[in-house]
């Protein structure tokens, strides 16, 4: 009987440990339903070779998407004619999809890039954001069954949402709350962060269980340890595990000899990362970025990140990088 008791006790302890481990990495999957895959291209009537960009975006209100400026810059800057295709609903298990094409140009502007964004400056990651207004004509929508290719009217599509909960959840996803960072000093994010990605109709995510991410006051953007964020995640959201939006994926660090030098606005060098590919950066909702978003989307939800999701620190960039280096070494 004692052997049986000890064995059952061991099982209970093991189950509790597994449950705790799952709790430690639990994320609010429903919060990621606002994440959308987008494809961007230029004017199809151009004689130049047609190019496109595959990125991610976050639907912050029913009528607006947030993405990275570098995803749309080459095609939509200076009021050029461009098209953004958005996978609004992509649920292969339901065999149901909804796509919309947003057209932007001088006559009708629906893509708005943060003023002054310059992709040739690595400091641009502090405001690597753009907004996409969902203001298409009815003919720009496509409702269809991906496997069979059957087309639907909007009315037919919306009727099917009653029997397809996954598609309905994507169509009616609740807008996220933006965590704003209006601090004059650096801050450390206290919750762990997750980076979702929509691909082939499925939503997966990368999770930084260590929660090692800092807002850098000298650079006005976030630096995080690398946890698998790669090309294709650009423009997507960086969320807390419970679904609040912290920022937008900007870029991984790359540079000659795996080194990247960072400079302040006046051109003064701040620091040089020696192992640049061990990090990625994302654009947070600073006062400038928040003002840009609210100027176009007045109904967006936002709340200050300090103190509920970040703690202020007087550490400088070099010290923060040393802390992140140590976190990755352990």
C-alpha positions, 0 to 999 in steps of 0.5 A: 500500500505504501508503494502504491501511495508513493507512486500516486503521490509521484503522479500527482506531483508530476501532473502538478508540475506539468500543469504549472509548466503549461500555465507558464507558457499559456497564451490567449490564442483568441487575441491573435485572431486580429493578426492577418497575412497581407501581400503588397504590390505596386501598380499592375499596369507598370512596365516594370517587373511585378514585385510583391511583399509578404508581411503580417498586419494587426487589425486594430479596429474594424476599419484599420490595420497596423503594419510595418512601414518597410512592408509597404514603403517600396510600393506605396510611398509618395502616393504611388499606386499600390494594392494591399491584399488582406486575408481577413478570414483564412480557416482551411478547416472550414473551407471558407475564406475572405480576402479584400484588396485595398487600393491606394494612390494619389486620388484615394489614399488608404495607406499611411506611412509614418512621416519621415520613415527612411528604411536606410537608417537603422534608427527608423525601427523606432517608427517603422509603422504604417496604417492601412484603411479598409475602405474598399469597394464591394467589388474588391472583396472575395469570398470563397472556398479555398479547396473547392474554389467556389465563390460566394456573395457576402450574404452567403458567406455571412450565413455560413459563419453561423456554422463555422465558429473559427471563421466567425471568430476571425471575422469578429475578432475583438480589437486589441489594446495598445500599451503605450510607452511615453517614458523619458527613460528606458523600461523593461517589459515585465510580461513575456511576449508572443509574436504570432504569424498567420501562414496558410490559414494557420496561426502559430506563435513564438513565445519569449518565456524569459520576458527579456525585452527592453524599451531603449530611451536612446533609440526609442524602440524595443530590443528583445532577445532573439526567440525565432523571429525571422523574415515573414514576421514583419509588420505583425504584432508583438503581444503580451501573453494575455493579448495586449499589443506591445508593438510591431515587428520591425527587423532582425539585426544584421550588419557587416561581420554580425555587428550593428552600430546604432546612432542617436538622432544627431548621428552620434554613435550609441553602441555597437552590437557584436552579436547582432543576430542574437536580437530583434527589434520592434516598434513600440507605441511611443508618444510620436507613434501613438499620435500618428495612429490616433491622428488617423484612428481616433477610436483605438484602445490604448493604456499606459504600459507603466506600471502594469506591464513595464518597470522604468529603469535608468540603465543605458543601452550598453548596460541593457545589452549586457543584461540581454547577453547574460540572459541568452547565455543562461 
